[in-house]
Amino acid sequence: MEPFKNNISPDLVRCLGGHFARHVSGFDRQAYEAEILSDLEQLELKQRAAHIADVTDRHLPEGLRARFAVLEAVLHPVTEIAFDRGSDDKGIRGWGIMPLGMVVSRSGLDDFEKSFALLKEMTKRATAEFDVRPFLDKDQDRALAIMAPWVRDPSVHVRRLVSEGTRPRLPWGMRLRRLVEDPSPTLPLLDALKDDPEDYVRRSVANHLNDIAKDHPDLVAEIAARWLKDTDKNRRKLVRHACRSLIKQGHAPTLTAFGLNPPEIRVEGLRISTPQVAYGDAVSFDIDLVSTGSAPQDLVLDYLVHFKKANGALAPKVFKWTKLSLRPGESVSLSRNHAIRPITTRVYYAGKQAVSLRINGRDFGYSEFELVMEKD
C-alpha cells in the first residue's frame, strides 16, 4: 500500500501553482513551486501539508478578503463525490484541501463568519475536520453556534463535519480540552444527526461518542440506553459502534443498555491444549458453559490474551469471540485458536502468557501457556 504522504505530491504542488497563477496577479509560480519542492520529499504527511501551507501563506495576498477569494476560486467545481477526489486542471479537492484548510485556520481566527463559510465549501471537496478545531479552541460557543444549523445541510460532507470536527479526541487533530472535560455542548448536535440517512455521518456520530466514552463512560451508557429504545437497525449499529470500547471493557451500565445482564452460568475450563506455543503457531483452548439461570439469557463472549511485556508484567488484550443464547440448564462446548504471529502493533516476549474469558463483562478463568520465540 502506497504511503498516505504520497498523496501530497509534487504533481499536487504543480497543480496548486497553476491555479494560483491564474487567480493571483503577479504570482511567481516558479518560485512558489521551487520553494515547496526543495523540502517536500523528506517530510511526512502532515509536515508536507504544513510546509505547503507555510509557503502558500507567503505567496497569497495579505488581505483576508482577497486571500479567501483566491482560495475559493481554486476549489474544484465538483462536490458530493465519494472517493475519487483528485485535484486537476478544473480545481483543487481531496488531499489538496489539507494545506488550504490550514491556511484558513491560520489566517481567519479573527473572522469566524468568513472562515467558516470557506471551510464549509472546502469540506464538500474533502474534509475540514482539522481546520475548524482552532476556532472551537478559541471560542467554542461561537463556533458551535455557526455549525449547529449545518446538521440540516443538504451536503453529507457538511453534516459529517458537524460531528467529526467537534470530536474531543479526533485522531491527528488538536485535542479540544473543554469538550474532553464537558462534552454536553455537542450532545444536541449528535442527537440531531443520529438518524442521518447517510452511514458516513452516522459512523462519525458513533466515533464521536466513542471519544466521549474514554472520559465519561456512564454518560455514553445513558445515551446508549435512550437511543436503543424503539430503534431501527441503523441506529442500533451506530450505538454498538459507539460503545465498542465500553463493551470490550465490560462496562456494566453499557452492557445493561444492550440487554446483557450479569451472566448466570457455570464455566468448566478454561482448558489450554497447547501449553507450549512456538512463535508463529497458535494457542488453543476450550470451555464448557452451563446455564444456571431460570430464564433464557443472551451472552457475549470475549477472550483476553495476557501478553508478556518487556518488564515481565502481563498486559491483557481483549478479542471478540462469539454471541449466543442459552436456555435454562442448557450447555455448550466452545473451542478457539489464537495465532501468535507477527503484527506491527505488538512485540512478543518469550515466557509465561495467559488466556482468560469475559462474558457479559464478567471475567472467568485464567490459564497459562509458555511462548517459545524460536522453534527447535
Stockholm file with secondary structure:
# STOCKHOLM 1.0

chainA/1-376         MEPFKNNISPDLVRCLGGHFARHVSGFDRQAYEAEILSDLEQLELKQRAAHIADVTDRHLPEGLRARFAVLEAVLHPVTEIAFDRGSDDKGIRGWGIMPLGMVVSRSGLDDFEKSFALLKEMTKRATAEFDVRPFLDKDQDRALAIMAPWVRDPSVHVRRLVSEGTRPRLPWGMRLRRLVEDPSPTLPLLDALKDDPEDYVRRSVANHLNDIAKDHPDLVAEIAARWLKDTDKNRRKLVRHACRSLIKQGHAPTLTAFGLNPPEIRVEGLRISTPQVAYGDAVSFDIDLVSTGSAPQDLVLDYLVHFKKANGALAPKVFKWTKLSLRPGESVSLSRNHAIRPITTRVYYAGKQAVSLRINGRDFGYSEFELVMEKD
#=GR chainA/1-376 SS CCCGGGGSCHHHHHHHHHHHHHHSTTCCHHHHHHHHHHHHTTSCHHHHHHHHHHHHHHHSCSSHHHHHHHHHHTBCSCCSCSSCCCCBTTBBCGGGHHHHHHHHHHHCTTCHHHHHHHHHHHHTTSCCTTTSHHHHHHCHHHHHHHHGGGGGCSCHHHHHHHHHTTCTTCTTSCCCHHHHHCCGGGHHHHHHHTTCSCHHHHHHHHHHHHHHHTTCHHHHHHHHHHHTTTCCHHHHHHHHHHTHHHHHHTCHHHHHHTTCCCCCEEEEEEEESCSEEETTSEEEEEEEEEECSSSCEEEEEEEEEEEECTTSCEEEEEEEEEEEEECTTCEEEEEEEEECCCBTTBCCCSEEEEEEEEETTEEEEEEEEEEESSCC
#=GC SS_cons         CCCGGGGSCHHHHHHHHHHHHHHSTTCCHHHHHHHHHHHHTTSCHHHHHHHHHHHHHHHSCSSHHHHHHHHHHTBCSCCSCSSCCCCBTTBBCGGGHHHHHHHHHHHCTTCHHHHHHHHHHHHTTSCCTTTSHHHHHHCHHHHHHHHGGGGGCSCHHHHHHHHHTTCTTCTTSCCCHHHHHCCGGGHHHHHHHTTCSCHHHHHHHHHHHHHHHTTCHHHHHHHHHHHTTTCCHHHHHHHHHHTHHHHHHTCHHHHHHTTCCCCCEEEEEEEESCSEEETTSEEEEEEEEEECSSSCEEEEEEEEEEEECTTSCEEEEEEEEEEEEECTTCEEEEEEEEECCCBTTBCCCSEEEEEEEEETTEEEEEEEEEEESSCC
//
